[in-house]
C-alpha cells in the first residue's frame, strides 16, 4: 500500500485514507498534515477519522462509506467548520489483503464558493436598489425621490448612512440629503459649508472619473488630518463616495458610510449605477425651483404689491 500513498504525498490537494471498518486513519498526505499542524504521519495513524477531521465523538452522520465501491468515485461538497473552508470531496474504496480503505481527496473550492456568494449578494442588492428606484419614480416630488433611493441604497448595502453633498458657489460643500440607519445619529446639520480643502483630494479623483474608497480612515490620518477629523467625528470607519455631474460638470458627491468590508466594492458599483438617477432628480429639482421662481417673478410684475410673496406662496406653492 505504501506505493499508493507515495502518489498522494506531494499532491496540492488534501488526502487521507482510513480503515472503513475501524475508522482508523492509516495515511495523510503532507498538505493535510500541515493543515492540522502535524509534521509526521506517525502522529495521526491509528486515530479515528471522525475525531480528528470532524471533531466528533462518533462516526459522522454524513459518512458515505456504505456507498463506496472500488474503481468508482463519489463526489460531493462539504464545508468543514474546523478548517473554515469549502471542499469538493472525491471518495473511493481500495481493497487490499482483506481490508477496505476509504480514500478521500478534498479540493479546496472556497474561493469559488465565495465568488458565488458575492454574485448572489450583488444580485440581491441590485434588486433592492431597483425596487427603490421604481418606487421613487412614482413620486412627483424630486426631494422625496432622492430620499427614497438613499434609503433603499443604504439598506441594500447595510450601511449606517447614505447622503448627498452639493458644491456651493463659494466652493464649499453642503450635506443636502441624508438617510441614517436605526440608532445612527444624523449628521446633516453639522455638515454645512464644509471647506473645500477637506475634500479636495476627492474632487481630484472625481476629475479622473474615479470613485473614492477608504477601507479604514486611520489610513488617511497623516495625509489629510482635516478630513480624518471630520470623518472620525461622525464615527465613520469606512466610506465610499462617487461624483455627481450636471452636463459633465462635477456638482458634488454622494456616498455611503460604514458598509460591511465585503460590500465596499459593491458600494462603488451601485453608486455608479444609481448616480444617473440621482443626477436626473437633482436636475428636476432645480428645474422646478427655477420654474417657481420665474412664476413668482411674473406674478410680482403683474400684481406688484408688498403682499405678493405671501399671497403667491399661499396659493401657488405646494
MARDREN-387940 format. One record per residue (C-alpha): residue number from 1; residue in one letter; x negated, y, z negated. Coordinates in nm, 4 decimals. Layout:
BEGIN
+-----+------+----------+----------+----------+
|  nr | rest |       c1 |       c2 |       c3 |
+-----+------+----------+----------+----------+
| NUM |    A |        X |        Y |        Z |
...
+-----+------+----------+----------+----------+
This chain:
BEGIN
+-----+------+----------+----------+----------+
|  nr | rest |       c1 |       c2 |       c3 |
+-----+------+----------+----------+----------+
|   1 |    X |   0.0000 |   0.0000 |   0.0000 |
|   2 |    X |  -0.2909 |   0.2338 |  -0.0612 |
|   3 |    X |  -0.3338 |   0.2944 |   0.3104 |
|   4 |    X |   0.0266 |   0.4180 |   0.3364 |
|   5 |    X |  -0.0271 |   0.6697 |   0.0561 |
|   6 |    X |  -0.3502 |   0.7978 |   0.2100 |
|   7 |    X |  -0.1490 |   0.9010 |   0.5158 |
|   8 |    X |   0.0518 |   1.1445 |   0.2954 |
|   9 |    X |  -0.2325 |   1.2728 |   0.0758 |
|  10 |    X |  -0.3116 |   1.5900 |   0.2687 |
|  11 |    X |   0.0330 |   1.6464 |   0.4178 |
|  12 |    X |   0.1586 |   2.0007 |   0.3653 |
|  13 |    X |   0.4979 |   1.8699 |   0.2525 |
|  14 |    X |   0.5885 |   1.7249 |  -0.0873 |
|  15 |    X |   0.5816 |   1.3445 |  -0.1016 |
|  16 |    X |   0.6334 |   1.0898 |  -0.3754 |
|  17 |    X |   0.7117 |   0.7202 |  -0.3964 |
|  18 |    X |   0.8868 |   0.5313 |  -0.6732 |
|  19 |    X |   0.9903 |   0.1763 |  -0.7515 |
|  20 |    X |   1.3584 |   0.1573 |  -0.6623 |
|  21 |    X |   1.4363 |  -0.0906 |  -0.9394 |
|  22 |    X |   1.2428 |   0.0652 |  -1.2289 |
|  23 |    X |   1.2405 |   0.4318 |  -1.1085 |
|  24 |    X |   0.8715 |   0.4452 |  -1.1959 |
|  25 |    X |   0.6565 |   0.6765 |  -0.9865 |
|  26 |    X |   0.3813 |   0.4955 |  -0.8002 |
|  27 |    X |   0.2494 |   0.7849 |  -0.5903 |
|  28 |    X |   0.2472 |   1.1640 |  -0.5436 |
|  29 |    X |   0.0551 |   1.3497 |  -0.2769 |
|  30 |    X |  -0.1776 |   1.6386 |  -0.3576 |
|  31 |    X |   0.0783 |   1.9064 |  -0.2696 |
|  32 |    X |   0.3413 |   1.7762 |  -0.5107 |
|  33 |    X |   0.0876 |   1.7122 |  -0.7854 |
|  34 |    X |  -0.0169 |   2.0749 |  -0.7556 |
|  35 |    X |   0.3456 |   2.1952 |  -0.7737 |
|  36 |    X |   0.3840 |   2.0198 |  -1.1101 |
|  37 |    X |   0.0421 |   2.1208 |  -1.2362 |
|  38 |    X |  -0.1238 |   1.7772 |  -1.2227 |
|  39 |    X |  -0.4717 |   1.7028 |  -1.0940 |
|  40 |    X |  -0.4541 |   1.3261 |  -1.0556 |
|  41 |    X |  -0.2035 |   1.0589 |  -0.9542 |
|  42 |    X |  -0.3008 |   0.8750 |  -1.2711 |
|  43 |    X |  -0.1206 |   1.1445 |  -1.4712 |
|  44 |    X |   0.2168 |   1.0599 |  -1.3146 |
|  45 |    X |   0.2044 |   0.6880 |  -1.2266 |
|  46 |    X |   0.4496 |   0.4940 |  -1.4411 |
|  47 |    X |   0.6630 |   0.7924 |  -1.5346 |
|  48 |    X |   1.0311 |   0.7881 |  -1.4386 |
|  49 |    X |   1.1042 |   0.9890 |  -1.1258 |
|  50 |    X |   1.4244 |   1.1354 |  -1.2686 |
|  51 |    X |   1.2437 |   1.2502 |  -1.5846 |
|  52 |    X |   0.9520 |   1.4152 |  -1.4103 |
|  53 |    X |   1.1073 |   1.5539 |  -1.0943 |
|  54 |    X |   1.4590 |   1.6360 |  -1.2128 |
|  55 |    X |   1.4022 |   1.6699 |  -1.5888 |
|  56 |    X |   1.6891 |   1.4259 |  -1.6526 |
|  57 |    X |   1.7249 |   1.1600 |  -1.9188 |
|  58 |    X |   1.8915 |   0.9089 |  -1.6867 |
|  59 |    X |   1.8866 |   0.8286 |  -1.3128 |
|  60 |    X |   2.0168 |   1.1214 |  -1.1075 |
|  61 |    X |   2.3827 |   1.1184 |  -1.0116 |
|  62 |    X |   2.2905 |   1.2136 |  -0.6540 |
|  63 |    X |   2.0328 |   0.9325 |  -0.6206 |
|  64 |    X |   2.0774 |   0.7663 |  -0.2803 |
|  65 |    X |   1.8677 |   0.4538 |  -0.3399 |
|  66 |    X |   2.1634 |   0.2276 |  -0.2555 |
|  67 |    X |   2.1904 |   0.3909 |   0.0867 |
|  68 |    X |   1.8274 |   0.3445 |   0.1896 |
|  69 |    X |   1.7109 |   0.0857 |   0.4418 |
|  70 |    X |   1.3655 |   0.0028 |   0.5820 |
|  71 |    X |   1.2861 |   0.1945 |   0.9001 |
|  72 |    X |   1.5691 |   0.4469 |   0.8518 |
|  73 |    X |   1.5644 |   0.7957 |   0.7018 |
|  74 |    X |   1.8442 |   0.9659 |   0.5101 |
|  75 |    X |   1.8311 |   1.3430 |   0.5443 |
|  76 |    X |   1.9944 |   1.5875 |   0.3019 |
|  77 |    X |   1.9399 |   1.9295 |   0.1467 |
|  78 |    X |   1.8828 |   1.9999 |  -0.2184 |
|  79 |    X |   1.7968 |   2.2973 |  -0.4381 |
|  80 |    X |   1.5500 |   2.1988 |  -0.7067 |
|  81 |    X |   1.6085 |   2.4270 |  -1.0087 |
|  82 |    X |   1.2803 |   2.3218 |  -1.1673 |
|  83 |    X |   1.0787 |   2.4388 |  -0.8684 |
|  84 |    X |   1.3348 |   2.7061 |  -0.7748 |
|  85 |    X |   1.3149 |   2.6052 |  -0.4092 |
|  86 |    X |   1.5409 |   2.4697 |  -0.1350 |
|  87 |    X |   1.4300 |   2.1468 |   0.0324 |
|  88 |    X |   1.5213 |   1.9336 |   0.3302 |
|  89 |    X |   1.4743 |   1.5783 |   0.1999 |
|  90 |    X |   1.3907 |   1.2744 |   0.4098 |
|  91 |    X |   1.4225 |   0.9439 |   0.2200 |
|  92 |    X |   1.3440 |   0.5896 |   0.3263 |
|  93 |    X |   1.2648 |   0.2465 |   0.1851 |
|  94 |    X |   0.9439 |   0.0471 |   0.2164 |
|  95 |    X |   0.9279 |  -0.3190 |   0.1069 |
|  96 |    X |   0.6036 |  -0.4895 |   0.0031 |
|  97 |    X |   0.5308 |  -0.8063 |  -0.1963 |
|  98 |    X |   0.8928 |  -0.8342 |  -0.3062 |
|  99 |    X |   0.9091 |  -0.4746 |  -0.4343 |
| 100 |    X |   1.1213 |  -0.1966 |  -0.2923 |
| 101 |    X |   0.9760 |   0.1516 |  -0.2843 |
| 102 |    X |   1.1557 |   0.4777 |  -0.2253 |
| 103 |    X |   0.9542 |   0.7329 |  -0.0282 |
| 104 |    X |   1.0778 |   1.0905 |  -0.0269 |
| 105 |    X |   0.9385 |   1.3699 |   0.1881 |
| 106 |    X |   1.0531 |   1.7199 |   0.0859 |
| 107 |    X |   1.0243 |   2.0005 |   0.3404 |
| 108 |    X |   1.0475 |   2.3483 |   0.1884 |
| 109 |    X |   1.3254 |   2.5415 |   0.3641 |
| 110 |    X |   1.3640 |   2.8161 |   0.1032 |
| 111 |    X |   1.2728 |   3.0934 |   0.3471 |
| 112 |    X |   1.5297 |   2.9716 |   0.5994 |
| 113 |    X |   1.7974 |   2.9444 |   0.3306 |
| 114 |    X |   1.7106 |   3.2891 |   0.2019 |
| 115 |    X |   1.7382 |   3.4265 |   0.5540 |
| 116 |    X |   2.0793 |   3.2634 |   0.5964 |
| 117 |    X |   2.1940 |   3.4135 |   0.2661 |
| 118 |    X |   2.0659 |   3.7539 |   0.3723 |
| 119 |    X |   2.2500 |   3.7336 |   0.7033 |
| 120 |    X |   2.5695 |   3.6301 |   0.5223 |
| 121 |    X |   2.5293 |   3.9156 |   0.2737 |
| 122 |    X |   2.4732 |   4.1636 |   0.5554 |
| 123 |    X |   2.7839 |   4.0457 |   0.7384 |
| 124 |    X |   2.9864 |   4.0735 |   0.4174 |
| 125 |    X |   2.8576 |   4.4244 |   0.3501 |
| 126 |    X |   2.9238 |   4.5325 |   0.7079 |
| 127 |    X |   3.2803 |   4.4027 |   0.6799 |
| 128 |    X |   3.3377 |   4.6066 |   0.3628 |
| 129 |    X |   3.1984 |   4.9223 |   0.5206 |
| 130 |    X |   3.4025 |   4.8701 |   0.8383 |
| 131 |    X |   3.7154 |   4.8338 |   0.6265 |
| 132 |    X |   3.6291 |   5.1647 |   0.4603 |
| 133 |    X |   3.5838 |   5.3337 |   0.7970 |
| 134 |    X |   3.9232 |   5.2044 |   0.9156 |
| 135 |    X |   4.0884 |   5.3358 |   0.6009 |
| 136 |    X |   3.9081 |   5.6689 |   0.6264 |
| 137 |    X |   4.0106 |   5.7186 |   0.9893 |
| 138 |    X |   4.3750 |   5.7185 |   0.8832 |
| 139 |    X |   4.3193 |   6.0144 |   0.6501 |
| 140 |    X |   4.3639 |   6.3549 |   0.8210 |
| 141 |    X |   4.1516 |   6.5353 |   0.5591 |
| 142 |    X |   3.7813 |   6.5195 |   0.6556 |
| 143 |    X |   3.6731 |   6.5666 |   0.2934 |
| 144 |    X |   3.8785 |   6.2639 |   0.1932 |
| 145 |    X |   3.7424 |   6.0566 |   0.4804 |
| 146 |    X |   3.3880 |   6.1243 |   0.3589 |
| 147 |    X |   3.4807 |   6.0387 |   0.0001 |
| 148 |    X |   3.6348 |   5.7102 |   0.1134 |
| 149 |    X |   3.3387 |   5.5960 |   0.3195 |
| 150 |    X |   3.0919 |   5.6902 |   0.0426 |
| 151 |    X |   3.2926 |   5.4779 |  -0.1988 |
| 152 |    X |   3.3040 |   5.1748 |   0.0305 |
| 153 |    X |   2.9361 |   5.2144 |   0.1174 |
| 154 |    X |   2.8411 |   5.2294 |  -0.2491 |
| 155 |    X |   3.0471 |   4.9250 |  -0.3401 |
| 156 |    X |   2.9198 |   4.7221 |  -0.0442 |
| 157 |    X |   2.5584 |   4.7928 |  -0.1396 |
| 158 |    X |   2.6244 |   4.7523 |  -0.5134 |
| 159 |    X |   2.4670 |   5.0926 |  -0.5602 |
| 160 |    X |   2.5099 |   5.3286 |  -0.8531 |
| 161 |    X |   2.5628 |   5.6381 |  -0.6432 |
| 162 |    X |   2.6159 |   5.7498 |  -0.2839 |
| 163 |    X |   2.6108 |   6.1112 |  -0.1706 |
| 164 |    X |   2.5565 |   6.3777 |   0.0928 |
| 165 |    X |   2.3207 |   6.6748 |   0.0747 |
| 166 |    X |   2.3627 |   6.9618 |   0.3200 |
| 167 |    X |   2.0972 |   7.2211 |   0.4007 |
| 168 |    X |   2.1844 |   7.5827 |   0.3304 |
| 169 |    X |   2.0810 |   7.8775 |   0.5458 |
| 170 |    X |   1.8057 |   7.9620 |   0.2935 |
| 171 |    X |   1.6520 |   7.6147 |   0.3347 |
| 172 |    X |   1.7742 |   7.4813 |   0.0022 |
| 173 |    X |   1.9898 |   7.1679 |  -0.0276 |
| 174 |    X |   2.3319 |   7.1291 |  -0.1883 |
| 175 |    X |   2.4843 |   6.7995 |  -0.3021 |
| 176 |    X |   2.8259 |   6.8398 |  -0.1375 |
| 177 |    X |   2.9786 |   6.4912 |  -0.1746 |
| 178 |    X |   2.9270 |   6.2175 |  -0.4292 |
| 179 |    X |   3.0576 |   5.8769 |  -0.5330 |
| 180 |    X |   2.9420 |   5.7076 |  -0.8528 |
| 181 |    X |   2.9972 |   5.3555 |  -0.9819 |
| 182 |    X |   3.1843 |   5.2944 |  -1.3045 |
| 183 |    X |   2.9766 |   5.4053 |  -1.6013 |
| 184 |    X |   2.7356 |   5.6161 |  -1.3930 |
| 185 |    X |   2.7096 |   5.9873 |  -1.4702 |
| 186 |    X |   2.7975 |   6.2212 |  -1.1794 |
| 187 |    X |   2.5112 |   6.4493 |  -1.0772 |
| 188 |    X |   2.6587 |   6.6685 |  -0.8045 |
| 189 |    X |   2.6983 |   6.9799 |  -1.0184 |
| 190 |    X |   2.3349 |   6.9551 |  -1.1260 |
| 191 |    X |   2.2048 |   6.9278 |  -0.7694 |
| 192 |    X |   2.2940 |   7.2585 |  -0.6106 |
| 193 |    X |   2.0423 |   7.4897 |  -0.4439 |
| 194 |    X |   1.7646 |   7.2281 |  -0.4623 |
| 195 |    X |   1.4384 |   7.3971 |  -0.3495 |
| 196 |    X |   1.3115 |   7.2899 |  -0.0058 |
| 197 |    X |   0.9738 |   7.1685 |  -0.1342 |
| 198 |    X |   1.1486 |   6.8985 |  -0.3389 |
| 199 |    X |   1.2470 |   6.7047 |  -0.0249 |
| 200 |    X |   1.0075 |   6.8481 |   0.2337 |
| 201 |    X |   0.8370 |   6.5116 |   0.2908 |
| 202 |    X |   1.1757 |   6.3526 |   0.3544 |
| 203 |    X |   1.2543 |   6.6079 |   0.6225 |
| 204 |    X |   0.9160 |   6.5384 |   0.7811 |
| 205 |    X |   1.0159 |   6.1719 |   0.8034 |
| 206 |    X |   1.3586 |   6.2680 |   0.9403 |
| 207 |    X |   1.1932 |   6.4637 |   1.2217 |
| 208 |    X |   1.0289 |   6.1362 |   1.3242 |
| 209 |    X |   1.3739 |   5.9716 |   1.3124 |
| 210 |    X |   1.2684 |   5.7681 |   1.0095 |
| 211 |    X |   1.4702 |   5.6840 |   0.7007 |
| 212 |    X |   1.3110 |   5.7079 |   0.3561 |
| 213 |    X |   1.2955 |   5.4008 |   0.1328 |
| 214 |    X |   1.1458 |   5.4304 |  -0.2155 |
| 215 |    X |   1.1386 |   5.0940 |  -0.3906 |
| 216 |    X |   1.0041 |   5.2359 |  -0.7153 |
| 217 |    X |   0.9995 |   5.6091 |  -0.7905 |
| 218 |    X |   0.6884 |   5.5627 |  -1.0057 |
| 219 |    X |   0.5053 |   5.5221 |  -0.6749 |
| 220 |    X |   0.5647 |   5.8907 |  -0.5895 |
| 221 |    X |   0.4836 |   6.0377 |  -0.9291 |
| 222 |    X |   0.1410 |   6.1673 |  -0.8337 |
| 223 |    X |   0.2015 |   6.2708 |  -0.4734 |
| 224 |    X |   0.5303 |   6.4561 |  -0.5356 |
| 225 |    X |   0.5834 |   6.5246 |  -0.9041 |
| 226 |    X |   0.8737 |   6.7669 |  -0.8480 |
| 227 |    X |   1.0658 |   6.5077 |  -0.6506 |
| 228 |    X |   0.9797 |   6.2427 |  -0.9078 |
| 229 |    X |   1.1132 |   6.4571 |  -1.1924 |
| 230 |    X |   1.4383 |   6.5313 |  -1.0074 |
| 231 |    X |   1.4965 |   6.1611 |  -0.9347 |
| 232 |    X |   1.3938 |   6.0477 |  -1.2822 |
| 233 |    X |   1.6372 |   6.2936 |  -1.4419 |
| 234 |    X |   1.9163 |   6.1134 |  -1.2547 |
| 235 |    X |   1.7977 |   5.7725 |  -1.3799 |
| 236 |    X |   1.7059 |   5.6756 |  -1.0232 |
| 237 |    X |   1.4731 |   5.3791 |  -0.9894 |
| 238 |    X |   1.5024 |   5.3172 |  -0.6145 |
| 239 |    X |   1.6534 |   5.5202 |  -0.3342 |
| 240 |    X |   1.7292 |   5.5081 |   0.0373 |
| 241 |    X |   1.8121 |   5.8234 |   0.2352 |
| 242 |    X |   1.8841 |   5.8912 |   0.6014 |
| 243 |    X |   1.9170 |   6.2144 |   0.8027 |
| 244 |    X |   2.2377 |   6.3752 |   0.9207 |
| 245 |    X |   2.2429 |   6.5540 |   1.2552 |
| 246 |    X |   2.4540 |   6.8066 |   1.4395 |
| 247 |    X |   2.3632 |   6.8265 |   1.8071 |
| 248 |    X |   2.0145 |   6.6832 |   1.7331 |
| 249 |    X |   1.9578 |   6.9385 |   1.4569 |
| 250 |    X |   1.8983 |   6.7965 |   1.1089 |
| 251 |    X |   2.1646 |   6.9407 |   0.8777 |
| 252 |    X |   2.0963 |   6.7350 |   0.5665 |
| 253 |    X |   2.0812 |   6.3773 |   0.4498 |
| 254 |    X |   2.2804 |   6.1134 |   0.2703 |
| 255 |    X |   2.1804 |   5.8110 |   0.0704 |
| 256 |    X |   2.2229 |   5.5503 |  -0.1993 |
| 257 |    X |   2.0691 |   5.5219 |  -0.5453 |
| 258 |    X |   1.9584 |   5.2023 |  -0.7178 |
| 259 |    X |   2.0858 |   4.9309 |  -0.4839 |
| 260 |    X |   1.9521 |   4.5823 |  -0.5703 |
| 261 |    X |   1.5964 |   4.5364 |  -0.4453 |
| 262 |    X |   1.7019 |   4.2823 |  -0.1828 |
| 263 |    X |   1.9513 |   4.5358 |  -0.0403 |
| 264 |    X |   1.7032 |   4.8146 |   0.0319 |
| 265 |    X |   1.6581 |   4.7234 |   0.3988 |
| 266 |    X |   2.0321 |   4.6570 |   0.4353 |
| 267 |    X |   2.0976 |   5.0007 |   0.2880 |
| 268 |    X |   1.8790 |   5.1652 |   0.5512 |
| 269 |    X |   2.0516 |   4.9773 |   0.8333 |
| 270 |    X |   2.4017 |   5.0558 |   0.7098 |
| 271 |    X |   2.3177 |   5.4209 |   0.6590 |
| 272 |    X |   2.2194 |   5.4444 |   1.0246 |
| 273 |    X |   2.5414 |   5.2752 |   1.1327 |
| 274 |    X |   2.7649 |   5.4930 |   0.9142 |
| 275 |    X |   2.5695 |   5.8096 |   0.9901 |
| 276 |    X |   2.7580 |   5.8804 |   1.3134 |
| 277 |    X |   3.0883 |   5.8625 |   1.1281 |
| 278 |    X |   2.9619 |   6.0964 |   0.8563 |
| 279 |    X |   2.8351 |   6.3464 |   1.1130 |
| 280 |    X |   3.1652 |   6.3496 |   1.3024 |
| 281 |    X |   3.3555 |   6.4000 |   0.9762 |
| 282 |    X |   3.1341 |   6.6945 |   0.8835 |
| 283 |    X |   3.1817 |   6.8459 |   1.2294 |
| 284 |    X |   3.5572 |   6.8022 |   1.1972 |
| 285 |    X |   3.5499 |   6.9649 |   0.8547 |
| 286 |    X |   3.3508 |   7.2603 |   0.9878 |
| 287 |    X |   3.5804 |   7.2984 |   1.2886 |
| 288 |    X |   3.8910 |   7.3064 |   1.0686 |
| 289 |    X |   3.7232 |   7.5633 |   0.8473 |
| 290 |    X |   3.6428 |   7.7805 |   1.1488 |
| 291 |    X |   3.9986 |   7.7500 |   1.2761 |
| 292 |    X |   4.1386 |   7.8516 |   0.9391 |
| 293 |    X |   3.9033 |   8.1490 |   0.9201 |
| 294 |    X |   3.9939 |   8.2542 |   1.2744 |
| 295 |    X |   4.3644 |   8.2149 |   1.1960 |
| 296 |    X |   4.3277 |   8.4289 |   0.8863 |
| 297 |    X |   4.1406 |   8.6956 |   1.0820 |
| 298 |    X |   4.4248 |   8.7085 |   1.3354 |
| 299 |    X |   4.6786 |   8.7205 |   1.0529 |
| 300 |    X |   4.4960 |   9.0074 |   0.8831 |
| 301 |    X |   4.4730 |   9.2019 |   1.2087 |
| 302 |    X |   4.8443 |   9.1590 |   1.2653 |
| 303 |    X |   4.9740 |   9.2286 |   0.9167 |
| 304 |    X |   4.6781 |   9.4251 |   0.7731 |
| 305 |    X |   4.7589 |   9.4825 |   0.4082 |
| 306 |    X |   4.5915 |   9.4117 |   0.0805 |
| 307 |    X |   4.8218 |   9.1195 |   0.0059 |
| 308 |    X |   4.7445 |   8.9459 |   0.3330 |
| 309 |    X |   4.4864 |   8.6993 |   0.1958 |
| 310 |    X |   4.7046 |   8.5731 |  -0.0875 |
| 311 |    X |   5.0070 |   8.5525 |   0.1389 |
| 312 |    X |   4.8116 |   8.3631 |   0.4028 |
| 313 |    X |   4.6704 |   8.1171 |   0.1513 |
| 314 |    X |   5.0135 |   8.0590 |   0.0004 |
| 315 |    X |   5.1983 |   7.9989 |   0.3262 |
| 316 |    X |   4.9449 |   7.8670 |   0.5752 |
| 317 |    X |   4.6682 |   7.6766 |   0.3995 |
| 318 |    X |   4.7231 |   7.3226 |   0.2705 |
+-----+------+----------+----------+----------+
